[in-house]
């Protein structure tokens, strides 16, 4: 059985799905798993503390996916797998995906939150640097590639999950469509600057 702090974080999923991020309260989260509002306050102090732990867990899950993808020997396939992992996380975890970039809901200065966010970013940056050391996109700035690639993946996934891209791509699946587009973008990064 999952321990109480994790059960409370799991309950946030359901509360966000039903009431949105603004509907998260300690009382609702506790009630969701048959406990009082004091249970959430005991472990997380207040709503920002609860949301901080929830978002930190989400970022750690994203970082886990990036680290797993980085073990793929082929650089291109590893980078594509990072994008795939991010999309699969969003599909499987719509509630945390919806708020993980909303720092205004968190205790923004929490070291664990920043460590989780940095884990994913630094893992992706290390993978891009590895690909560059193997001859890919050598005249591009690593940070530019990471920022451009992550922005594309996040924006595409958010627009797909949120609806605006889902309808135009009716009959297509998110992951293969994203991989095709990301592959083209990676080709663009590998094209020498004019």
N, C-alpha and C positions, 0 to 999 in steps of 0.2 A: 504494500500500500504506500502511496505517495505521502510524504510528510506534509504537515499543515501549511508551512510557507509555500511549498510548491502547489498544493491544492488551491491555495488562495490565488496564486498567479494564474493557474489554469482557469479559475473562475472568472478572471478578468476577461478572458476570451469571450465567454458567453455574455457577459454584461455589455461589452463593446458591441458584439453582434446584435444584441437586442436594443440597446439604448444609445449607442455611439460613445465616443470617448468622453464627451461631456456628461454622460449619464453614469460614469463610474463613481460610485461612492463606497466607502468602507462598509456601510450597512448592506448595500446590494451584493457586494462581493462576498461578505460573510454569509448572508442569507442563501446565496447560490449554492453553498456547500453545507448548509445546515448549521452554521455557526452564527454567533452574534457579531455585530460590528466591531466589538472590542478585540476579536481575534485578529483582524487585519491591522488594527491599531497597535496591538501588542507586538506584531512582527515588523510592521512597516511604518509605524508612527502616525502617518497621515496619508492623504491621497497622493501628493507628490512622491512620497517615499514608496508607496505601492507601485505607482506608474514607473518610477525610476527602476525598481527591481524588475518589473515586467519588460520594459524596453531594454534593459541590460541583458536579460535572458535572450531576447530576440536577436540582439546584435551578436551575442555569443554563438547563437545557432547559425547566423549568417557567416560568421568567421569560421565556424567548424566546416561549413560547406566549402568555403574558399580554400581552407587548408587541405581538405580532402581532394579537391580538384587539383591543387598544386602538386600532388603526388604523381599525377599523370606525366609520363616522360616526354611526350610530344608537347612542345610549348603551345602551339596553336590550339590543340585539343584541350589542353589544360585551361587556357584562357576562355575558350568556348564553354567548358564545363563550369567555370566560375559563373558565367552569365546564366547558364542553365540552372545551376544550384540556386541562384538568387530568385529566378522565376519560379522554380518549384517551391521555394520557401514561401513566396507570396501566395501561391495557389493554395498551399496546405495550411497557411497561417494568415488568413486575411485580416484578423483583428490586430495582431502585433504589426503586420506590415503597414496597416493604415496609420499607425501612430508612432512608429519607431524613429521617424525624423522630426517629430514634434517636440523639440527640446523644451518648449515653454511649459509643457505638462510635467516636467521632471524637476528634480533637484539637480540642476545642470552641472554643478561643480562636483558631483560624486565621482571619486576616482575609478570605481568599478565600471561605471557607465563609459567613461572615456577610454578605459583600458579595453573594453569590449569593442567599441567603435574603432579604435586604433588597430586592434588585432585584425579585423577584416581588411582595413585599408592597407596596412603594412604587408599583410599576406599577399594582397593583389599587387602591390608595388614591387614586392620581391619577385613575384612571378613574371611581371612585365620586364623587370631588369634582367632576369634570367634569360628570357626570350631575346632581349636586345644583345646580351653577351654572346648569344648563339647566332647573331647576325640578322635578326629581324628588327626593322624600323630603327636602325642605328643612328639616323640623323634626327630623331624625334626626342623631345624631352619626356622622360619617364612620367613625371607628374602630369603632363598634358595628356598622355595616353591613358593613364589611370582615370583622370577626371573626365575625359571625353568618353571613354568606354563605359565607366560606371554611370555617368549621366544618361547616356543612351539607354543602357539596360534598365536603370531605375525608371526613367521616364516612359519607356515603351511598356514596361510591365505595369506601371501605375495606370497608364492610359488604357491598357488592355483590361486589367482587372476592374477599373472604374467604369468601363463601358465605351468611351469614345472610339477606341480602336477595335473593340470586340466586334461591333456590327459590320464595319467595312471589311473585316477579315472573316466574315461568316463562313463557316465550313473549314476553317483552318484551326490549327491548335497553336497555343501560345509558344511552347518551347521550340518546335521546329521553325516557326516563323522568326522568332527572336534569333535563333542560331544562324539562320540564313542571312539576316540583316547584319548581325554582329560580325559574321565572317566577311561580308563586304566591307564593313568599316575597318576591320583589321587589315584587309588588303589596302585600303586607303592609307592607313598609317605606314604601311611598308613601301608606299610609292615615294620616291625621292622628292624632296621639296623643290619647287621650281625656282 
